[in-house]
Amino acid sequence: MDSSSLVNCVLSTHQPESWDSMTADTEVHLAELYTLSNEFASVRDKIQRTLTVDVSRVQRVQNPYIYGKL
């Protein structure tokens, strides 16, 4: 299997629908979350449970090679 086929296989099985689309030549993508999105609110709320901070920006790290490994 060549590297392009391997990358396409990984992307097709390890890329949730909520992720921004990624091309076969992209291993990692930083996606800026919209402040009005449910995902932003969820992350902000979890952070604010333990820290007294104002969360104004959240980025999602998209890496299909480590997705689901935690």
Number of C-alpha atoms within 10 A of each C-alpha: 5 6 10 11 11 12 17 15 12 16 20 12 11 16 18 13 7 7 14 13 13 16 10 16 10 13 13 13 17 13 13 13 16 14 14 8 9 11 15 19 16 10 15 18 13 10 14 12 9 8 9 8 10 9 14 9 11 17 13 15 13 21 19 21 15 10 14 9 6 4
